[in-house]
């Protein structure tokens, strides 16, 4: 089995809100894990509680992040499969949404687009992943699963 970098989250430009939540939970868990280790190694005095409580908190945060990681990986694999093996069709941008309440690091307020496409006489819609640069195109390349045409991925490069 080949490991593709597309399966791994892009820490600079997350593709969805779930990936942002996953990154935050992992960072918090790592933070608590470091202080758990320092609590025992350097015997840092704590006003209330014991250092092992930091370890338990880190473990709980890792357990909370695990389902997010699995789902993000599955979504990334699905996007990659559609990108490589999906049937390309031309889509039309019908809605552009600017997510003003979402930001990540120095990346501010991503966009998503809703594209409408037709396949075998039926019309379907697909929403893009987060776009960290403003989309400018009115058409997009959409890759769909021919067995399930409602399953599709919008190519973000075709929107710029």
N, CA and C atoms as an extended XYZ file, in Angstrom:
480
Properties=species:S:1:pos:R:3:atomname:S:1:resname:S:1:resid:I:1 pbc="F F F"
N         0.848       -1.183        0.000 N   UNK     1
C         0.000        0.000        0.000 CA  UNK     1
C         0.889        1.240        0.000 C   UNK     1
N         0.576        2.162       -0.871 N   UNK     2
C         1.348        3.390       -0.969 CA  UNK     2
C         0.747        4.447       -0.065 C   UNK     2
N         1.617        5.189        0.576 N   UNK     3
C         1.174        6.273        1.430 CA  UNK     3
C         1.287        7.574        0.644 C   UNK     3
N         0.188        8.251        0.450 N   UNK     4
C         0.177        9.501       -0.301 CA  UNK     4
C         0.088       10.667        0.662 C   UNK     4
N         0.750       11.741        0.315 N   UNK     5
C         0.713       12.916        1.180 CA  UNK     5
C        -0.663       13.561        1.194 C   UNK     5
N        -1.523       13.252        0.216 N   UNK     6
C        -2.861       13.825        0.200 CA  UNK     6
C        -3.719       13.265        1.337 C   UNK     6
N        -3.321       12.138        1.907 N   UNK     7
C        -4.082       11.559        3.012 CA  UNK     7
C        -3.807       12.312        4.303 C   UNK     7
N        -2.683       13.003        4.351 N   UNK     8
C        -2.273       13.706        5.555 CA  UNK     8
C        -2.820       15.126        5.494 C   UNK     8
N        -3.307       15.601        6.621 N   UNK     9
C        -3.842       16.953        6.674 CA  UNK     9
C        -2.758       17.973        6.365 C   UNK     9
N        -3.142       19.020        5.682 N   UNK    10
C        -2.256       20.137        5.442 CA  UNK    10
C        -2.401       21.070        6.642 C   UNK    10
N        -1.369       21.137        7.467 N   UNK    11
C        -1.464       21.940        8.685 CA  UNK    11
C        -1.536       23.431        8.391 C   UNK    11
N        -1.103       23.843        7.200 N   UNK    12
C        -1.149       25.255        6.849 CA  UNK    12
C        -2.492       25.657        6.254 C   UNK    12
N        -3.186       24.709        5.616 N   UNK    13
C        -4.460       24.999        4.983 CA  UNK    13
C        -5.417       23.822        5.172 C   UNK    13
N        -6.031       23.704        6.346 N   UNK    14
C        -6.970       22.605        6.571 CA  UNK    14
C        -8.136       22.658        5.581 C   UNK    14
N        -8.632       21.476        5.213 N   UNK    15
C        -9.681       21.373        4.200 CA  UNK    15
C       -11.084       21.501        4.776 C   UNK    15
N       -11.231       21.365        6.100 N   UNK    16
C       -12.573       21.405        6.677 CA  UNK    16
C       -12.499       21.827        8.141 C   UNK    16
N       -13.665       22.107        8.689 N   UNK    17
C       -13.763       22.459       10.102 CA  UNK    17
C       -13.299       21.290       10.978 C   UNK    17
N       -13.584       20.064       10.532 N   UNK    18
C       -13.169       18.877       11.277 CA  UNK    18
C       -11.648       18.797       11.389 C   UNK    18
N       -10.944       19.140       10.327 N   UNK    19
C        -9.483       19.122       10.381 CA  UNK    19
C        -8.955       20.189       11.336 C   UNK    19
N        -9.603       21.340       11.406 N   UNK    20
C        -9.184       22.375       12.359 CA  UNK    20
C        -9.395       21.882       13.786 C   UNK    20
N       -10.538       21.267       14.056 N   UNK    21
C       -10.816       20.717       15.396 CA  UNK    21
C        -9.771       19.663       15.745 C   UNK    21
N        -9.442       18.811       14.803 N   UNK    22
C        -8.448       17.766       15.029 CA  UNK    22
C        -7.086       18.363       15.385 C   UNK    22
N        -6.664       19.373       14.659 N   UNK    23
C        -5.371       20.020       14.925 CA  UNK    23
C        -5.368       20.651       16.312 C   UNK    23
N        -6.453       21.312       16.682 N   UNK    24
C        -6.529       21.964       17.993 CA  UNK    24
C        -6.508       20.926       19.115 C   UNK    24
N        -7.288       19.854       18.975 N   UNK    25
C        -7.299       18.813       20.012 CA  UNK    25
C        -5.929       18.156       20.157 C   UNK    25
N        -5.264       17.871       19.039 N   UNK    26
C        -3.924       17.282       19.114 CA  UNK    26
C        -2.930       18.227       19.779 C   UNK    26
N        -3.012       19.522       19.466 N   UNK    27
C        -2.107       20.500       20.071 CA  UNK    27
C        -2.342       20.608       21.577 C   UNK    27
N        -3.607       20.634       21.993 N   UNK    28
C        -3.905       20.684       23.424 CA  UNK    28
C        -3.424       19.427       24.146 C   UNK    28
N        -3.628       18.276       23.526 N   UNK    29
C        -3.180       17.026       24.135 CA  UNK    29
C        -1.665       17.027       24.284 C   UNK    29
N        -0.963       17.493       23.263 N   UNK    30
C         0.502       17.553       23.334 CA  UNK    30
C         0.952       18.516       24.426 C   UNK    30
N         0.266       19.651       24.545 N   UNK    31
C         0.560       20.632       25.590 CA  UNK    31
C         0.433       19.996       26.973 C   UNK    31
N        -0.675       19.315       27.230 N   UNK    32
C        -0.879       18.676       28.525 CA  UNK    32
C         0.111       17.539       28.750 C   UNK    32
N         0.473       16.826       27.704 N   UNK    33
C         1.443       15.741       27.820 CA  UNK    33
C         2.826       16.268       28.203 C   UNK    33
N         3.221       17.394       27.611 N   UNK    34
C         4.518       18.003       27.951 CA  UNK    34
C         4.528       18.428       29.415 C   UNK    34
N         3.466       19.072       29.864 N   UNK    35
C         3.433       19.501       31.263 CA  UNK    35
C         3.305       18.317       32.221 C   UNK    35
N         2.684       17.246       31.785 N   UNK    36
C         2.639       16.024       32.582 CA  UNK    36
C         4.062       15.500       32.776 C   UNK    36
N         4.839       15.444       31.703 N   UNK    37
C         6.226       14.986       31.808 CA  UNK    37
C         7.075       15.916       32.650 C   UNK    37
N         6.884       17.209       32.469 N   UNK    38
C         7.644       18.169       33.280 CA  UNK    38
C         7.241       18.103       34.750 C   UNK    38
N         5.976       17.811       35.006 N   UNK    39
C         5.502       17.709       36.389 CA  UNK    39
C         6.223       16.620       37.161 C   UNK    39
N         6.525       15.520       36.479 N   UNK    40
C         7.249       14.434       37.144 CA  UNK    40
C         8.759       14.618       37.076 C   UNK    40
N         9.254       15.096       35.957 N   UNK    41
C        10.708       15.220       35.794 CA  UNK    41
C        11.281       16.353       36.641 C   UNK    41
N        10.604       17.483       36.668 N   UNK    42
C        11.128       18.644       37.383 CA  UNK    42
C        10.408       18.881       38.702 C   UNK    42
N         9.480       18.029       39.043 N   UNK    43
C         8.706       18.154       40.282 CA  UNK    43
C         8.122       19.553       40.436 C   UNK    43
N         7.389       19.979       39.427 N   UNK    44
C         6.752       21.288       39.452 CA  UNK    44
C         5.629       21.260       40.491 C   UNK    44
N         5.665       22.198       41.437 N   UNK    45
C         4.592       22.210       42.441 CA  UNK    45
C         3.280       22.690       41.815 C   UNK    45
N         2.211       22.025       42.198 N   UNK    46
C         0.890       22.386       41.693 CA  UNK    46
C         0.021       22.802       42.870 C   UNK    46
N        -0.735       23.876       42.691 N   UNK    47
C        -1.557       24.403       43.772 CA  UNK    47
C        -2.628       23.406       44.197 C   UNK    47
N        -3.318       22.843       43.216 N   UNK    48
C        -4.318       21.837       43.549 CA  UNK    48
C        -4.240       20.751       42.496 C   UNK    48
N        -4.274       19.525       42.926 N   UNK    49
C        -4.196       18.415       41.993 CA  UNK    49
C        -2.805       17.818       41.948 C   UNK    49
N        -2.668       16.820       41.154 N   UNK    50
C        -1.419       16.102       41.004 CA  UNK    50
C        -1.003       16.116       39.541 C   UNK    50
N         0.271       15.916       39.259 N   UNK    51
C         0.719       15.906       37.863 CA  UNK    51
C         0.050       14.818       37.018 C   UNK    51
N        -0.340       13.707       37.616 N   UNK    52
C        -0.966       12.650       36.834 CA  UNK    52
C        -2.278       13.104       36.211 C   UNK    52
N        -2.911       14.147       36.807 N   UNK    53
C        -4.142       14.678       36.231 CA  UNK    53
C        -3.894       15.292       34.843 C   UNK    53
N        -2.713       15.873       34.646 N   UNK    54
C        -2.358       16.408       33.331 CA  UNK    54
C        -2.249       15.280       32.315 C   UNK    54
N        -1.699       14.149       32.745 N   UNK    55
C        -1.587       12.993       31.856 CA  UNK    55
C        -2.946       12.442       31.474 C   UNK    55
N        -3.851       12.391       32.429 N   UNK    56
C        -5.206       11.910       32.149 CA  UNK    56
C        -5.912       12.868       31.182 C   UNK    56
N        -5.726       14.163       31.396 N   UNK    57
C        -6.322       15.155       30.493 CA  UNK    57
C        -5.770       14.997       29.078 C   UNK    57
N        -4.454       14.794       28.960 N   UNK    58
C        -3.838       14.583       27.643 CA  UNK    58
C        -4.410       13.336       26.981 C   UNK    58
N        -4.566       12.284       27.751 N   UNK    59
C        -5.115       11.040       27.206 CA  UNK    59
C        -6.559       11.226       26.733 C   UNK    59
N        -7.355       11.937       27.507 N   UNK    60
C        -8.734       12.208       27.107 CA  UNK    60
C        -8.799       13.050       25.828 C   UNK    60
N        -7.899       14.021       25.720 N   UNK    61
C        -7.867       14.843       24.501 CA  UNK    61
C        -7.435       14.022       23.288 C   UNK    61
N        -6.474       13.115       23.474 N   UNK    62
C        -6.071       12.239       22.368 CA  UNK    62
C        -7.234       11.329       21.959 C   UNK    62
N        -7.979       10.819       22.938 N   UNK    63
C        -9.139        9.983       22.615 CA  UNK    63
C       -10.219       10.784       21.880 C   UNK    63
N       -10.374       12.051       22.238 N   UNK    64
C       -11.346       12.901       21.543 CA  UNK    64
C       -10.886       13.212       20.117 C   UNK    64
N        -9.576       13.329       19.922 N   UNK    65
C        -9.034       13.648       18.594 CA  UNK    65
C        -9.010       12.437       17.673 C   UNK    65
N        -8.984       11.235       18.229 N   UNK    66
C        -8.846       10.031       17.400 CA  UNK    66
C        -9.962        9.880       16.365 C   UNK    66
N       -11.256        9.993       16.736 N   UNK    67
C       -12.293        9.882       15.705 CA  UNK    67
C       -12.177       10.971       14.639 C   UNK    67
N       -11.792       12.172       15.055 N   UNK    68
C       -11.598       13.253       14.079 CA  UNK    68
C       -10.490       12.898       13.095 C   UNK    68
N        -9.417       12.294       13.598 N   UNK    69
C        -8.310       11.898       12.740 CA  UNK    69
C        -8.745       10.825       11.749 C   UNK    69
N        -9.455        9.830       12.232 N   UNK    70
C        -9.906        8.735       11.355 CA  UNK    70
C       -10.840        9.267       10.273 C   UNK    70
N       -11.807       10.080       10.656 N   UNK    71
C       -12.758       10.613        9.677 CA  UNK    71
C       -12.044       11.512        8.673 C   UNK    71
N       -11.123       12.344        9.143 N   UNK    72
C       -10.358       13.219        8.238 CA  UNK    72
C        -9.539       12.404        7.251 C   UNK    72
N        -8.921       11.325        7.726 N   UNK    73
C        -8.139       10.470        6.836 CA  UNK    73
C        -9.022        9.812        5.786 C   UNK    73
N       -10.179        9.326        6.200 N   UNK    74
C       -11.108        8.705        5.247 CA  UNK    74
C       -11.589        9.720        4.210 C   UNK    74
N       -11.895       10.926        4.654 N   UNK    75
C       -12.310       11.962        3.717 CA  UNK    75
C       -11.178       12.320        2.758 C   UNK    75
N        -9.957       12.385        3.265 N   UNK    76
C        -8.804       12.677        2.410 CA  UNK    76
C        -8.575       11.591        1.383 C   UNK    76
N        -8.715       10.341        1.790 N   UNK    77
C        -8.574        9.233        0.840 CA  UNK    77
C        -9.665        9.264       -0.217 C   UNK    77
N       -10.881        9.599        0.193 N   UNK    78
C       -11.981        9.676       -0.758 CA  UNK    78
C       -11.729       10.793       -1.767 C   UNK    78
N       -11.279       11.954       -1.287 N   UNK    79
C       -10.956       13.056       -2.199 CA  UNK    79
C        -9.857       12.651       -3.169 C   UNK    79
N        -8.840       11.978       -2.665 N   UNK    80
C        -7.731       11.544       -3.523 CA  UNK    80
C        -8.206       10.511       -4.535 C   UNK    80
N        -9.055        9.587       -4.115 N   UNK    81
C        -9.576        8.582       -5.044 CA  UNK    81
C       -10.389        9.257       -6.151 C   UNK    81
N       -11.230       10.217       -5.776 N   UNK    82
C       -12.020       10.927       -6.781 CA  UNK    82
C       -11.130       11.752       -7.700 C   UNK    82
N       -10.089       12.358       -7.151 N   UNK    83
C        -9.170       13.154       -7.971 CA  UNK    83
C        -8.458       12.289       -9.004 C   UNK    83
N        -8.024       11.100       -8.599 N   UNK    84
C        -7.268       10.223       -9.493 CA  UNK    84
C        -8.159        9.373      -10.394 C   UNK    84
N        -9.275        8.873       -9.871 N   UNK    85
C       -10.077        7.924      -10.631 CA  UNK    85
C       -11.492        8.349      -10.908 C   UNK    85
N       -11.851        9.566      -10.523 N   UNK    86
C       -13.214       10.024      -10.741 CA  UNK    86
C       -13.447       10.465      -12.179 C   UNK    86
N       -14.695       10.507      -12.543 N   UNK    87
C       -15.087       10.925      -13.889 CA  UNK    87
C       -15.226       12.448      -13.897 C   UNK    87
N       -14.448       13.151      -14.726 N   UNK    88
C       -14.508       14.616      -14.706 CA  UNK    88
C       -15.707       15.157      -15.487 C   UNK    88
N       -16.395       16.110      -14.900 N   UNK    89
C       -17.475       16.830      -15.560 CA  UNK    89
C       -17.296       18.317      -15.259 C   UNK    89
N       -17.943       19.134      -16.058 N   UNK    90
C       -17.901       20.580      -15.847 CA  UNK    90
C       -19.026       20.966      -14.907 C   UNK    90
N       -18.692       21.720      -13.880 N   UNK    91
C       -19.690       22.196      -12.934 CA  UNK    91
C       -19.843       23.702      -13.017 C   UNK    91
N       -20.960       24.179      -12.545 N   UNK    92
C       -21.243       25.610      -12.535 CA  UNK    92
C       -21.355       26.065      -11.088 C   UNK    92
N       -20.642       27.126      -10.742 N   UNK    93
C       -20.690       27.658       -9.380 CA  UNK    93
C       -22.037       28.345       -9.173 C   UNK    93
N       -22.790       27.877       -8.190 N   UNK    94
C       -24.100       28.468       -7.917 CA  UNK    94
C       -24.112       29.276       -6.618 C   UNK    94
N       -23.125       29.032       -5.763 N   UNK    95
C       -23.080       29.775       -4.497 CA  UNK    95
C       -21.648       29.814       -3.990 C   UNK    95
N       -21.242       30.978       -3.513 N   UNK    96
C       -19.941       31.150       -2.865 CA  UNK    96
C       -20.221       31.591       -1.439 C   UNK    96
N       -19.685       30.855       -0.471 N   UNK    97
C       -19.905       31.177        0.938 CA  UNK    97
C       -18.583       31.578        1.569 C   UNK    97
N       -18.576       32.727        2.224 N   UNK    98
C       -17.397       33.207        2.935 CA  UNK    98
C       -17.621       32.929        4.422 C   UNK    98
N       -16.814       32.078        5.004 N   UNK    99
C       -16.978       31.669        6.402 CA  UNK    99
C       -16.236       32.660        7.303 C   UNK    99
N       -16.915       33.718        7.684 N   UNK   100
C       -16.283       34.805        8.444 CA  UNK   100
C       -15.975       34.430        9.895 C   UNK   100
N       -16.568       33.360       10.411 N   UNK   101
C       -16.334       32.972       11.800 CA  UNK   101
C       -15.296       31.864       11.916 C   UNK   101
N       -14.657       31.526       10.808 N   UNK   102
C       -13.624       30.494       10.806 CA  UNK   102
C       -12.302       31.154       10.459 C   UNK   102
N       -11.294       30.902       11.283 N   UNK   103
C        -9.944       31.342       10.962 CA  UNK   103
C        -8.984       30.319       11.536 C   UNK   103
N        -7.809       30.298       10.972 N   UNK   104
C        -6.816       29.328       11.413 CA  UNK   104
C        -5.443       29.946       11.238 C   UNK   104
N        -4.769       30.206       12.344 N   UNK   105
C        -3.452       30.826       12.270 CA  UNK   105
C        -3.544       32.164       11.566 C   UNK   105
N        -2.671       32.361       10.587 N   UNK   106
C        -2.730       33.603        9.823 CA  UNK   106
C        -3.646       33.474        8.609 C   UNK   106
N        -4.263       32.305        8.439 N   UNK   107
C        -5.241       32.101        7.370 CA  UNK   107
C        -6.587       32.586        7.889 C   UNK   107
N        -7.182       33.519        7.203 N   UNK   108
C        -8.427       34.110        7.678 CA  UNK   108
C        -9.579       33.800        6.748 C   UNK   108
N       -10.662       33.387        7.316 N   UNK   109
C       -11.963       33.307        6.675 CA  UNK   109
C       -11.959       32.600        5.311 C   UNK   109
N       -12.026       31.289        5.324 N   UNK   110
C       -12.033       30.552        4.056 CA  UNK   110
C       -13.375       30.672        3.327 C   UNK   110
N       -13.356       30.264        2.079 N   UNK   111
C       -14.559       30.225        1.253 CA  UNK   111
C       -14.879       28.777        0.934 C   UNK   111
N       -16.119       28.502        0.628 N   UNK   112
C       -16.523       27.249       -0.012 CA  UNK   112
C       -17.439       27.625       -1.162 C   UNK   112
N       -17.455       26.766       -2.171 N   UNK   113
C       -18.362       26.988       -3.290 CA  UNK   113
C       -19.273       25.786       -3.432 C   UNK   113
N       -20.475       26.054       -3.858 N   UNK   114
C       -21.436       25.013       -4.167 CA  UNK   114
C       -21.526       24.954       -5.687 C   UNK   114
N       -21.212       23.794       -6.239 N   UNK   115
C       -21.232       23.614       -7.689 CA  UNK   115
C       -22.380       22.692       -8.085 C   UNK   115
N       -22.975       23.021       -9.190 N   UNK   116
C       -24.041       22.206       -9.759 CA  UNK   116
C       -23.479       21.542      -11.019 C   UNK   116
N       -23.725       20.248      -11.156 N   UNK   117
C       -23.238       19.523      -12.327 CA  UNK   117
C       -24.289       18.505      -12.757 C   UNK   117
N       -24.204       18.114      -14.007 N   UNK   118
C       -25.158       17.147      -14.563 CA  UNK   118
C       -24.420       15.893      -14.996 C   UNK   118
N       -25.077       14.763      -14.773 N   UNK   119
C       -24.528       13.480      -15.196 CA  UNK   119
C       -25.700       12.568      -15.543 C   UNK   119
N       -25.707       12.089      -16.754 N   UNK   120
C       -26.755       11.197      -17.272 CA  UNK   120
C       -28.163       11.759      -17.045 C   UNK   120
N       -28.306       13.036      -17.357 N   UNK   121
C       -29.621       13.664      -17.281 CA  UNK   121
C       -30.051       14.111      -15.901 C   UNK   121
N       -29.308       13.804      -14.877 N   UNK   122
C       -29.629       14.209      -13.500 CA  UNK   122
C       -28.728       15.375      -13.105 C   UNK   122
N       -29.251       16.241      -12.264 N   UNK   123
C       -28.478       17.370      -11.755 CA  UNK   123
C       -28.133       17.119      -10.290 C   UNK   123
N       -26.878       17.355       -9.957 N   UNK   124
C       -26.368       17.137       -8.600 CA  UNK   124
C       -25.627       18.390       -8.143 C   UNK   124
N       -25.362       18.456       -6.847 N   UNK   125
C       -24.546       19.539       -6.305 CA  UNK   125
C       -23.424       18.941       -5.467 C   UNK   125
N       -22.326       19.672       -5.397 N   UNK   126
C       -21.183       19.285       -4.573 CA  UNK   126
C       -20.587       20.545       -3.959 C   UNK   126
N       -20.220       20.452       -2.701 N   UNK   127
C       -19.589       21.575       -2.005 CA  UNK   127
C       -18.086       21.329       -1.944 C   UNK   127
N       -17.331       22.377       -2.150 N   UNK   128
C       -15.874       22.271       -2.128 CA  UNK   128
C       -15.364       22.185       -0.687 C   UNK   128
N       -14.108       21.821       -0.558 N   UNK   129
C       -13.439       21.920        0.737 CA  UNK   129
C       -13.135       23.397        0.967 C   UNK   129
N       -12.552       23.734        2.111 N   UNK   130
C       -12.199       25.122        2.382 CA  UNK   130
C       -11.221       25.617        1.332 C   UNK   130
N       -11.483       26.807        0.834 N   UNK   131
C       -10.593       27.488       -0.101 CA  UNK   131
C       -10.032       28.692        0.640 C   UNK   131
N        -8.725       28.749        0.805 N   UNK   132
C        -8.119       29.816        1.589 CA  UNK   132
C        -7.779       31.027        0.731 C   UNK   132
N        -7.960       30.908       -0.569 N   UNK   133
C        -7.841       32.033       -1.488 CA  UNK   133
C        -9.214       32.230       -2.121 C   UNK   133
N        -9.574       33.491       -2.383 N   UNK   134
C       -10.906       33.773       -2.911 CA  UNK   134
C       -11.086       33.126       -4.286 C   UNK   134
N       -12.164       32.343       -4.456 N   UNK   135
C       -12.423       31.739       -5.769 CA  UNK   135
C       -12.864       32.804       -6.766 C   UNK   135
N       -12.374       32.673       -7.998 N   UNK   136
C       -12.699       33.680       -9.006 CA  UNK   136
C       -13.495       33.118      -10.176 C   UNK   136
N       -13.435       31.824      -10.401 N   UNK   137
C       -14.098       31.243      -11.562 CA  UNK   137
C       -15.581       31.017      -11.356 C   UNK   137
N       -16.306       30.944      -12.454 N   UNK   138
C       -17.734       30.636      -12.426 CA  UNK   138
C       -18.012       29.185      -12.805 C   UNK   138
N       -16.968       28.490      -13.246 N   UNK   139
C       -17.084       27.067      -13.554 CA  UNK   139
C       -16.004       26.335      -12.778 C   UNK   139
N       -16.215       25.055      -12.597 N   UNK   140
C       -15.255       24.235      -11.865 CA  UNK   140
C       -15.242       22.836      -12.455 C   UNK   140
N       -14.124       22.182      -12.310 N   UNK   141
C       -14.027       20.777      -12.698 CA  UNK   141
C       -14.453       19.952      -11.489 C   UNK   141
N       -15.386       19.060      -11.713 N   UNK   142
C       -15.923       18.205      -10.658 CA  UNK   142
C       -15.616       16.762      -11.039 C   UNK   142
N       -15.079       15.999      -10.088 N   UNK   143
C       -14.798       14.586      -10.305 CA  UNK   143
C       -15.829       13.787       -9.522 C   UNK   143
N       -16.527       12.886      -10.210 N   UNK   144
C       -17.584       12.139       -9.554 CA  UNK   144
C       -17.352       10.635       -9.657 C   UNK   144
N       -17.999        9.919       -8.761 N   UNK   145
C       -17.998        8.463       -8.759 CA  UNK   145
C       -19.138        8.028       -9.682 C   UNK   145
N       -18.819        7.318      -10.759 N   UNK   146
C       -19.845        6.940      -11.725 CA  UNK   146
C       -20.870        5.977      -11.147 C   UNK   146
N       -20.508        5.210      -10.133 N   UNK   147
C       -21.466        4.319       -9.489 CA  UNK   147
C       -22.435        5.090       -8.606 C   UNK   147
N       -21.944        6.140       -7.983 N   UNK   148
C       -22.754        7.020       -7.131 CA  UNK   148
C       -22.468        8.471       -7.527 C   UNK   148
N       -23.145        8.974       -8.544 N   UNK   149
C       -22.815       10.301       -9.075 CA  UNK   149
C       -22.998       11.459       -8.088 C   UNK   149
N       -23.730       11.229       -7.009 N   UNK   150
C       -23.876       12.285       -6.009 CA  UNK   150
C       -22.604       12.448       -5.186 C   UNK   150
N       -21.720       11.459       -5.224 N   UNK   151
C       -20.442       11.534       -4.536 CA  UNK   151
C       -19.447       12.212       -5.472 C   UNK   151
N       -19.057       13.430       -5.142 N   UNK   152
C       -18.189       14.182       -6.041 CA  UNK   152
C       -17.234       15.062       -5.247 C   UNK   152
N       -16.190       15.475       -5.941 N   UNK   153
C       -15.175       16.351       -5.359 CA  UNK   153
C       -14.950       17.502       -6.320 C   UNK   153
N       -14.949       18.716       -5.789 N   UNK   154
C       -14.710       19.909       -6.596 CA  UNK   154
C       -13.220       20.210       -6.558 C   UNK   154
N       -12.613       20.302       -7.733 N   UNK   155
C       -11.187       20.589       -7.831 CA  UNK   155
C       -10.948       22.063       -7.484 C   UNK   155
N       -10.262       22.349       -6.368 N   UNK   156
C       -10.074       23.738       -5.977 CA  UNK   156
C        -9.206       24.523       -6.954 C   UNK   156
N        -8.295       23.856       -7.656 N   UNK   157
C        -7.425       24.556       -8.605 CA  UNK   157
C        -8.204       25.081       -9.800 C   UNK   157
N        -9.332       24.450      -10.115 N   UNK   158
C       -10.121       24.902      -11.262 CA  UNK   158
C       -10.964       26.135      -10.939 C   UNK   158
N       -10.992       26.550       -9.678 N   UNK   159
C       -11.780       27.716       -9.267 CA  UNK   159
C       -10.955       28.986       -9.230 C   UNK   159
N        -9.649       28.881       -9.383 N   UNK   160
C        -8.781       30.053       -9.271 CA  UNK   160
C        -8.473       30.629      -10.627 C   UNK   160
